[in-house]
Amino acid sequence: MSADPTVAPPEPPAPDPGAEALPESPYRNLWVPLLVVPALIGIVLVVVFVLFGAVTGRESSAEDNLSRMISGGKNERRQASFSLVQQIVERQAALDRGEPVPHDIGPSFAHRLVGAYDACNQADADQYEQAFLYARVLLELGEAGSVERLFALAEAPDSADPEGFVRFNLLSSFGAWAERFEPAQRETANALLIRFLDHPDPGLVRAAAMSLQRYPADGSRGALRGLLGSSELDLRGQAAISLSHLADASGEGVLREMLDPQAYALAHQAQPQKFARAADVSMSRRKALEALLRLGKPEYRSLVEQLAREESDIELREAALRALAQAEGS
């Protein structure tokens, strides 16, 4: 279908045939969950564990998880870190409700973690990841300096994180953590995310662009506008969606392009690992519609009516029908 007869989507920028090939990051295909900011603490870690090592079903004590983090193998450390973060979150929730506190965490806990973090040689890729896991848990414990440790890890050279595991998690999580940061920390995170929009790894660019939707600053908007000219549909699409969260309509043309199934066919033809599943295309089109509606322009009604009347994607048609019903009720 044509997205809208009154506004033609922009022509996708042509790739530069002389450009140097970008490194193939294992996180290049995680564009679908990055369309919106993760809502739950640790959700990005869950995504990574599903892909790179299943989370154990064994229930361990907090002390056991800490010991596994310090002395276990790579996957065991990741799993123990996730389990421990969940335990800390559950413990805090029980405290907030005035209920009995689960998962005993002694006063030496944070001290042990800080010592383990400080002992890591962050120039070594394996120990760099260990340092990230320690800092991640320290953040949930509310330990002083934990946010600054995470910022320092994000600034590490590519050689310390050759697969992008740590920085992918960090950049994705900075959006979810935005409301927890103090004003000065928000400024630091905002500037760091903007710098990553120029990184050669598209996976890290997507993560940074996604998180910037939670940082309503002029610098964020300007940097995301610059990404609208990307030759990759998922990159310019993520920028347009994030801009819609910042009440910026600069990505309107890209959002309309994202409603057109042909745009995904062309993107898949250029890079077969992208948009290979109909479900991925459908999700992306729905997010584009949500982003357009978020901008609140009255002229979008004709587009929504067209989708509700003609669209063959049932989920997208239902989304359009819901939008019309909501508009009628408001």
CORCOR-V251628 format. One record per residue. RES is the residue in one small letter. NEAR is the number of other ideal C-beta (glycine too) atoms within 8 Angstrom. Layout:
((RES NEAR) (RES NEAR))
//
This chain:
((m 9) (s 5) (a 10) (d 9) (p 3) (t 5) (v 8) (a 3) (p 11) (p 7) (e 4) (p 10) (p 7) (a 5) (p 7) (d 6) (p 4) (g 3) (a 6) (e 3) (a 4) (l 7) (p 6) (e 5) (s 12) (p 10) (y 12) (r 10) (n 6) (l 11) (w 11) (v 8) (p 8) (l 11) (l 12) (v 8) (v 9) (p 11) (a 6) (l 6) (i 7) (g 10) (i 10) (v 13) (l 13) (v 10) (v 10) (v 12) (f 13) (v 8) (l 6) (f 9) (g 8) (a 5) (v 10) (t 7) (g 4) (r 4) (e 3) (s 10) (s 7) (a 13) (e 8) (d 9) (n 14) (l 13) (s 9) (r 13) (m 16) (i 8) (s 5) (g 9) (g 5) (k 8) (n 8) (e 9) (r 14) (r 14) (q 13) (a 15) (s 14) (f 13) (s 12) (l 13) (v 14) (q 9) (q 13) (i 14) (v 11) (e 10) (r 12) (q 9) (a 8) (a 11) (l 9) (d 6) (r 6) (g 4) (e 6) (p 4) (v 8) (p 7) (h 10) (d 7) (i 9) (g 6) (p 5) (s 6) (f 11) (a 10) (h 8) (r 10) (l 14) (v 11) (g 8) (a 12) (y 12) (d 6) (a 5) (c 12) (n 5) (q 10) (a 6) (d 9) (a 10) (d 7) (q 10) (y 16) (e 13) (q 12) (a 13) (f 13) (l 12) (y 14) (a 13) (r 13) (v 14) (l 15) (l 12) (e 11) (l 12) (g 5) (e 10) (a 3) (g 7) (s 12) (v 10) (e 8) (r 12) (l 13) (f 12) (a 8) (l 15) (a 12) (e 6) (a 11) (p 4) (d 5) (s 7) (a 11) (d 13) (p 7) (e 7) (g 13) (f 12) (v 13) (r 14) (f 16) (n 13) (l 12) (l 14) (s 14) (s 11) (f 13) (g 14) (a 15) (w 10) (a 12) (e 5) (r 4) (f 10) (e 6) (p 6) (a 6) (q 11) (r 11) (e 8) (t 9) (a 15) (n 13) (a 9) (l 12) (l 15) (i 12) (r 8) (f 13) (l 14) (d 5) (h 9) (p 4) (d 11) (p 11) (g 13) (l 15) (v 14) (r 14) (a 15) (a 14) (a 14) (m 15) (s 18) (l 17) (q 12) (r 11) (y 13) (p 6) (a 7) (d 5) (g 9) (s 14) (r 12) (g 8) (a 11) (l 18) (r 12) (g 8) (l 14) (l 13) (g 6) (s 9) (s 7) (e 9) (l 14) (d 13) (l 13) (r 14) (g 15) (q 15) (a 16) (a 17) (i 16) (s 13) (l 16) (s 15) (h 10) (l 12) (a 7) (d 10) (a 9) (s 10) (g 17) (e 11) (g 9) (v 14) (l 15) (r 15) (e 14) (m 14) (l 13) (d 11) (p 8) (q 6) (a 12) (y 11) (a 9) (l 10) (a 14) (h 11) (q 6) (a 6) (q 7) (p 6) (q 6) (k 11) (f 12) (a 7) (r 6) (a 5) (a 6) (d 10) (v 11) (s 11) (m 10) (s 15) (r 13) (r 11) (k 12) (a 15) (l 15) (e 9) (a 14) (l 15) (l 10) (r 8) (l 11) (g 4) (k 7) (p 4) (e 7) (y 10) (r 9) (s 9) (l 13) (v 14) (e 10) (q 11) (l 15) (a 10) (r 6) (e 6) (e 11) (s 5) (d 8) (i 6) (e 8) (l 13) (r 12) (e 8) (a 12) (a 14) (l 9) (r 8) (a 11) (l 12) (a 8) (q 8) (a 9) (e 6) (g 5) (s 4))
//
